[in-house]
Amino acid sequence: MPLRGAVAAAAASVMLLGTTGPASAGGPGGDAGVVLRWKPCEGETQTGFECAVANVPLDHARPEHRTVELAVIRHRAAKPAGRARTLFFNPGGPGGPGTVGLPELYEKFPRALRDRYDIVSWDPRGVGESTAVRCFTTAREAAAWQAAVPPFPVGEREQRAFTAAYADLARRCERRDPELLRHISTADTARDLELLRRATGQERLDYWGISYGTLLGATYANLFPERVGRLVLDGNVDPQAWMNRGATGEPELNTFLRLGSHLGSAETLEQFLDHCGRVPVTECVFSAGGPAATRAKYRSLLRRLEKRPVGGWTYARTVSEVRGGLYTVHPGWAGIADTLQGLWDGRAPVDPGTAVAEPARYPGSEQSIAVLCAESPNPRSPERYPALERRAVAEAGALGSWWAWANEPCAGWPARAARPYTGPWNRPTAHPVLVVNSTYDPSTPYRSGRATAAELANARLLTLDGYGHTALDNPSACVGRYVVRYFLTGTLPPAGARCTQDLPPFVERVPEPTAPSASAGTPTRTGPPVGPAVPVLPAYGVWPPEVVSGLLPPPHAAAEAGRR
């Protein structure tokens, strides 16, 4: 979703050289199918992965008209003798390329899944190395345009320049491929996913989607409910909030304010500052000796930056970098602290360099915009966004500015999705869906996870008492055990089940525990270890007690966790 890997993944260097399947491909209701011809990937970051190219219809209602290419990637099961099925994965965005996201996150999948499943991802249409929205002639031109536009505007002059820049981008995109812009919706990608499922020979879809990938999973579940196998939706985009406007009488909000992303960011930032203030500067360099003092220090720094940047670090850039750093607790939170302390001391953090040469890959920042703006309602007048910013800042502080202006590019966007899916979201599925959300998520807040679980016909919410965007990117062995058990057996966690993360903020590792007393209530490990050791976390959060040999909790432990 908004937007875990959209910018970070787009900046990563990766090349996909696949083998093209047959030129004809039927829509989900047609007779023809996609054939995937796999060969070893040739990208530097893709060692051990296989790549292919799928041809799918641009318009699934007219499969004979035009085809587009999808870049597909997979990692074979580490233990083929015990192979279960194929697990599809979407890394979020919109605009997150799976050919980058899967190699980046592969080692974070529970080992039991890596052992038993072929894990497959792809660059959705319009994105990455698939037939993509590319509004600039070269990667260098795209990077130069992106570098010239601030994360959000500060003051009326910057607001005029910001809106003019994105109006210019919209015109560029319309000139390049207007037909493609109308056929890159989430529903189009869900129909592609159905063709990819068929190509792997699976009767039903097994899928793990994070961030925006949860919206894709929910859309698939309602377009093809009879084909739903085991779906994990992790870090959830509320589909109603994404696809539909607010209730009657509510002011016209943009997408991210409807989702409450600004509130999730603000709540997570408060947790960051509180945790930082509670530990010594040896663990969080920005600590001011207590939570209240650290929050005051942060606000003071922002006021200073509003008046005078530190090198190239403006107020807007700092707020934007803080927002992004909240997504991954380790190492993101320590990185935020280092950046803020450097700015406090008047030292600009070292930049990796500017794009003076041709970037390693096309940045693709317009690809996320193209998907979102074509299907999610947003105010069409640039004049509405200053008022949205004022509202967001009143509710969420400085981070509200980023979330208010992030959808302004939609004001002049030239395309509307030809066949978006806008609901219903409660069609009965062949199997229940597992919804996972952390309580302090800076992008897809916990309330969005609860809403998604309630809107789907048959879903169970697993709560991660923790921080950051998605459980996959903020590891929890507890979540991993529940997810593995669900994929391998179809068993959902008990109603009300909760987990914690493996490491608290600003703790690099948990020391080996001494033998706890029987009265301490600290879970201990029994039996020989299978896979990575599960740390024993002293006095942190609410760990379900199913810390057992391997990854699958026994039924009695799952039931006990449900009673906690």
Secondary structure, DSSP 8 states (H G I E B T S, - for coil): --STTHHHHHHS------BB--S----TTSS-----B-EE--STT-TT-EEEEEEEESSTT-TTT-EEEEEEEEE--SSGGG---EEEEE--TTT--HHHHHHHHGGGS-HHHHHH-EEEEE--TBSTTSSB---SSSHHHHHHHHHHS-SS--SHHHHHHHHHHHHHHHHHHHHH-HHHHTS-SHHHHHHHHHHHHHHHT-SSEEEEEETHHHHHHHHHHHHSGGGEEEEEEES---HHHHHS---TTS----HHHHHTHHHHHHHHHHHHHHHHHHS-TTT-TT--SSHHHHHHHHHHHHHHHHHS-BTTB-HHHHHHHHHHHTT-IIIIIHHHHHHHHHHHTT----------S--SS---HHHHHHHHHHHS---S-GGGHHHHHHHHHHHHTTHHHHHHHTTGGGGG-----SS----------SS-EEEEEEEE-SSS-HHHHHHHHHHSSSEEEEEEEEESS-SSSS--HHHHHHHHHHHHH-----TT-EEE-SS-TT-S---------GGG------SS--SS-----TT-S---S---SSS---HHHHHHHHT-
